[in-house]
Amino acid sequence: MTIIGSRVDETGTLLRDGGAFYLRRDLGGRYQLELHRTPVDLVEKRVRLIGTLVGADLVNADGVAPA
């Protein structure tokens, strides 16, 4: 179990569902993302996510970049 406030540094596939973005984690499960920028060019691609866990399966993303 990951503790709220923990740093997140993971890879996976960036998904979009309506107006929300998610990371389908390589380790299993998914995170919903709070993004400061909209990385539409990375949707359905493998990415690296760096951010902070702010809720159950919710990450405030500092950055999303190609993995």
PEKA-V832698 format. One record per residue. N is the residue number from 0. RES is the residue in one letter. PSI is psi in radians with two decimals (NA if undefined). NEAR is the number of other C-alpha atoms within 8 Angstrom. D_LAST is the distance of its C-alpha to the last C-alpha in Angstrom with 2 decimals. Layout:
BEGIN
N&RES&PSI&NEAR&D_LAST / N&RES&PSI&NEAR&D_LAST
END
This chain:
BEGIN
0&M&2.30&2&24.34 / 1&T&2.44&4&22.29 / 2&I&2.37&6&24.54 / 3&I&2.34&9&24.43 / 4&G&-0.18&7&23.54 / 5&S&2.58&8&21.01 / 6&R&2.51&8&17.75 / 7&V&2.27&10&14.64 / 8&D&1.64&8&11.35 / 9&E&2.86&9&9.55 / 10&T&2.76&11&6.82 / 11&G&-2.83&12&8.25 / 12&T&2.26&13&9.39 / 13&L&2.22&14&10.72 / 14&L&2.67&10&14.43 / 15&R&2.31&9&17.44 / 16&D&1.79&7&20.93 / 17&G&-2.17&4&23.60 / 18&G&0.04&5&22.88 / 19&A&2.63&8&20.55 / 20&F&2.54&11&16.79 / 21&Y&2.68&12&15.42 / 22&L&2.03&13&12.43 / 23&R&1.85&12&13.27 / 24&R&2.47&12&12.30 / 25&D&-0.51&8&11.47 / 26&L&-0.01&4&14.56 / 27&G&2.58&6&16.66 / 28&G&-3.01&6&17.96 / 29&R&2.71&9&16.56 / 30&Y&2.40&11&16.59 / 31&Q&2.51&11&18.17 / 32&L&2.37&12&16.75 / 33&E&1.99&9&18.97 / 34&L&2.48&8&17.30 / 35&H&-0.45&6&18.92 / 36&R&2.71&4&17.44 / 37&T&1.87&5&16.89 / 38&P&1.06&7&13.53 / 39&V&-0.46&5&15.27 / 40&D&-0.19&4&13.39 / 41&L&-0.02&11&10.19 / 42&V&2.38&10&12.51 / 43&E&0.31&7&12.22 / 44&K&2.81&8&8.65 / 45&R&2.26&11&5.73 / 46&V&2.90&13&4.39 / 47&R&2.26&12&5.04 / 48&L&2.29&15&8.79 / 49&I&2.27&12&11.41 / 50&G&-2.79&12&14.97 / 51&T&2.32&13&18.33 / 52&L&2.10&15&19.85 / 53&V&-0.09&9&22.86 / 54&G&3.11&7&24.25 / 55&A&1.94&6&24.13 / 56&D&0.48&8&20.63 / 57&L&2.15&11&20.28 / 58&V&2.26&14&17.75 / 59&N&1.93&11&18.42 / 60&A&2.20&13&15.05 / 61&D&-0.58&10&15.00 / 62&G&2.57&7&11.69 / 63&V&2.15&10&8.91 / 64&A&2.76&8&6.28 / 65&P&2.47&8&3.81 / 66&A&NA&6&0.00
END
